[in-house]
């Protein structure tokens, strides 16, 4: 079993994802097309976790949630609540700074059709485990059910047991708050274009979820 370890740009542990990135890189030579690193302060109290990079977003720019359809909603809402220096994230060199916030993905590589397999999520899990250990956030904002599941599976089983919790007791639900010892998990529907266009997630709903996460920081 792989132990917790830091992000590695050279990681090619998932054959399907590695081959897919090679194909995308040939079609889009200017794209990042590597495991996308976390963005923000390692000591941030708020850790935002998405599922995986988007084809023309993070996979292209090399920064989580940057350059795609859901970028403006995420960064605009973080800006609204004081977690970002600007409301738009355009590129890695645009000067934007996250404030007491860090953003990462459960799966670091772009998956075909935006759907990593369970085995790929498991292979990438040690990187998320390491982020939870090194960042030691007070609050984790999970963007979508799959990101929520990845976070719960990345938590120490000892931590869950000490707090009388089982993974099944931490069910995903938009706007739901979970207490795991001193850590808080806040759930939100993913700010994807599909969720917004269908009305499943509105800007107000997302702002309320971020506000709930902020409230857990105690000021």
C-alpha positions as CSV (number, residue, x, y, z in Angstrom):
1,X,0.0,0.0,0.0
2,X,1.2,3.5,-0.8
3,X,1.9,5.7,2.1
4,X,1.0,9.4,2.2
5,X,3.2,11.4,-0.1
6,X,3.4,14.8,-1.7
7,X,2.2,15.8,-5.2
8,X,4.5,14.5,-7.9
9,X,4.3,16.1,-11.4
10,X,6.0,13.0,-12.9
11,X,3.5,10.5,-11.5
12,X,2.3,8.0,-14.1
13,X,0.8,5.3,-11.8
14,X,-2.5,5.2,-13.7
15,X,-1.9,3.8,-17.2
16,X,-5.2,4.8,-18.6
17,X,-4.8,8.4,-17.4
18,X,-1.2,8.6,-18.5
19,X,-2.0,7.5,-22.0
20,X,-5.0,9.9,-22.2
21,X,-2.8,12.8,-21.1
22,X,-0.3,11.9,-23.8
23,X,-3.1,11.9,-26.4
24,X,-4.4,15.3,-25.2
25,X,-0.9,16.7,-25.2
26,X,-0.5,15.9,-28.9
27,X,-3.8,17.6,-29.7
28,X,-3.1,20.6,-27.5
29,X,0.7,21.0,-27.2
30,X,0.4,24.2,-25.1
31,X,-1.7,22.5,-22.4
32,X,-0.2,21.5,-19.0
33,X,-1.3,17.8,-19.4
34,X,0.3,16.6,-16.2
35,X,-0.9,15.9,-12.6
36,X,-2.2,19.3,-11.5
37,X,-0.7,20.5,-8.2
38,X,-2.7,22.0,-5.3
39,X,-2.9,25.8,-5.3
40,X,-2.7,28.0,-2.2
41,X,-1.1,28.2,1.3
42,X,-0.1,24.8,2.8
43,X,-1.1,26.2,6.2
44,X,-4.5,27.4,5.0
45,X,-7.4,26.7,7.4
46,X,-9.8,26.1,4.5
47,X,-9.1,23.2,2.0
48,X,-11.4,23.1,-1.1
49,X,-11.5,19.7,-2.7
50,X,-12.8,19.0,-6.2
51,X,-12.9,15.8,-8.2
52,X,-10.4,16.1,-11.1
53,X,-9.0,18.6,-13.6
54,X,-11.2,19.7,-16.5
55,X,-10.0,19.2,-20.1
56,X,-9.8,22.9,-21.0
57,X,-9.5,24.2,-17.4
58,X,-7.0,22.9,-14.9
59,X,-5.5,20.4,-17.4
60,X,-4.8,23.3,-19.7
61,X,-3.6,25.9,-17.2
62,X,-2.0,23.8,-14.5
63,X,-4.0,25.4,-11.7
64,X,-7.2,23.9,-10.1
65,X,-10.5,25.3,-11.4
66,X,-8.8,27.8,-13.7
67,X,-9.9,28.5,-17.3
68,X,-13.1,26.5,-17.5
69,X,-16.8,27.1,-17.1
70,X,-17.0,26.7,-13.3
71,X,-13.9,28.8,-12.6
72,X,-15.7,32.1,-12.3
73,X,-18.4,30.8,-9.9
74,X,-15.8,29.2,-7.6
75,X,-13.2,32.0,-7.5
76,X,-15.9,34.7,-7.6
77,X,-17.6,33.2,-4.5
78,X,-14.2,32.7,-2.7
79,X,-13.5,36.4,-3.5
80,X,-16.9,37.4,-2.1
81,X,-16.1,35.7,1.2
82,X,-12.5,37.0,1.5
83,X,-10.6,33.8,0.4
84,X,-9.2,35.1,-2.9
85,X,-7.5,38.3,-4.0
86,X,-9.4,38.5,-7.2
87,X,-12.8,37.2,-8.5
88,X,-11.4,35.5,-11.6
89,X,-8.6,32.9,-12.0
90,X,-7.4,33.1,-15.6
91,X,-3.9,31.5,-15.6
92,X,-1.1,30.4,-13.2
93,X,0.7,33.8,-13.7
94,X,-2.3,36.1,-13.3
95,X,-1.2,37.2,-9.8
96,X,-4.2,35.8,-8.0
97,X,-3.5,34.8,-4.4
98,X,-5.7,32.6,-2.2
99,X,-6.2,33.9,1.4
100,X,-6.3,31.2,4.1
101,X,-7.5,28.9,1.4
102,X,-6.0,26.0,-0.6
103,X,-7.6,24.2,-3.6
104,X,-6.9,20.7,-4.8
105,X,-8.5,17.8,-6.6
106,X,-9.1,14.2,-5.3
107,X,-7.7,12.9,-8.6
108,X,-4.8,15.0,-10.0
109,X,-4.9,13.9,-13.6
110,X,-7.6,14.6,-16.3
111,X,-9.8,11.5,-16.7
112,X,-11.6,10.6,-20.0
113,X,-15.2,12.0,-19.9
114,X,-14.3,13.6,-16.5
115,X,-14.8,10.2,-14.8
116,X,-11.9,8.6,-13.0
117,X,-12.3,4.9,-12.1
118,X,-12.5,3.8,-8.5
119,X,-9.1,2.2,-8.9
120,X,-7.6,5.5,-10.1
121,X,-9.2,7.4,-7.3
122,X,-7.6,4.9,-4.8
123,X,-4.2,5.2,-6.5
124,X,-4.3,9.0,-6.1
125,X,-5.6,8.9,-2.6
126,X,-2.2,9.0,-0.9
127,X,-1.7,12.5,-2.3
128,X,-4.9,13.7,-0.8
129,X,-4.1,12.0,2.5
130,X,-0.8,13.9,2.6
131,X,-2.5,17.2,1.9
132,X,-4.9,16.6,4.8
133,X,-1.9,15.8,7.1
134,X,0.4,18.6,6.0
135,X,-2.2,21.3,5.7
136,X,-4.2,20.1,8.7
137,X,-7.2,22.3,7.7
138,X,-9.9,23.3,10.1
139,X,-12.5,23.0,7.4
140,X,-12.7,21.0,4.2
141,X,-15.2,22.1,1.5
142,X,-16.1,19.1,-0.6
143,X,-17.3,19.9,-4.1
144,X,-19.5,17.1,-5.1
145,X,-20.3,13.6,-3.8
146,X,-17.2,12.0,-5.3
147,X,-14.9,14.6,-3.8
148,X,-16.7,14.1,-0.4
149,X,-16.2,10.3,-0.7
150,X,-12.5,10.8,-1.5
151,X,-12.0,13.0,1.5
152,X,-13.8,10.6,3.9
153,X,-11.7,7.7,2.6
154,X,-8.6,9.8,3.1
155,X,-9.3,10.5,6.8
156,X,-7.5,8.3,9.2
157,X,-9.5,5.3,10.3
158,X,-8.2,6.0,13.8
159,X,-9.5,9.5,13.7
160,X,-13.0,8.3,12.7
161,X,-13.0,5.6,15.3
162,X,-11.9,8.0,18.1
163,X,-14.9,10.1,17.2
164,X,-17.3,7.2,17.0
165,X,-17.8,7.7,13.3
166,X,-18.1,5.3,10.3
167,X,-17.8,6.5,6.7
168,X,-21.5,5.6,6.1
169,X,-22.5,8.1,8.9
170,X,-20.9,10.9,6.9
171,X,-23.4,11.0,4.0
172,X,-23.1,13.7,1.3
173,X,-25.7,16.4,1.0
174,X,-25.5,19.9,-0.2
175,X,-25.1,22.4,2.6
176,X,-24.5,19.5,5.1
177,X,-21.9,19.9,7.9
178,X,-20.0,17.0,9.4
179,X,-17.9,17.2,12.5
180,X,-14.8,14.9,12.7
181,X,-12.9,15.8,15.8
182,X,-11.7,19.3,15.4
183,X,-12.1,19.2,11.6
184,X,-15.3,20.2,9.8
185,X,-16.5,18.9,6.5
186,X,-18.9,21.0,4.5
187,X,-20.6,19.6,1.4
188,X,-21.7,21.4,-1.8
189,X,-22.8,20.4,-5.1
190,X,-20.0,20.8,-7.6
191,X,-20.0,24.2,-9.3
192,X,-20.1,22.7,-12.8
193,X,-21.8,24.3,-15.7
194,X,-24.2,21.4,-15.9
195,X,-25.3,21.8,-12.2
196,X,-25.7,25.6,-12.7
197,X,-27.5,25.3,-16.1
198,X,-30.0,22.7,-14.7
199,X,-30.6,24.8,-11.6
200,X,-29.3,22.1,-9.3
201,X,-26.9,24.6,-7.9
202,X,-27.5,28.4,-7.9
203,X,-24.9,31.1,-7.1
204,X,-26.8,31.8,-3.9
205,X,-26.7,28.1,-2.9
206,X,-23.0,27.9,-3.5
207,X,-22.4,31.2,-1.6
208,X,-24.3,29.8,1.3
209,X,-22.1,26.7,1.4
210,X,-18.9,28.7,1.3
211,X,-20.4,31.0,4.0
212,X,-21.1,27.9,6.1
213,X,-17.5,26.8,5.7
214,X,-16.2,30.2,6.6
215,X,-18.4,30.3,9.7
216,X,-16.6,27.1,11.0
217,X,-13.3,29.0,11.0
218,X,-14.6,31.1,13.9
219,X,-14.2,34.5,12.4
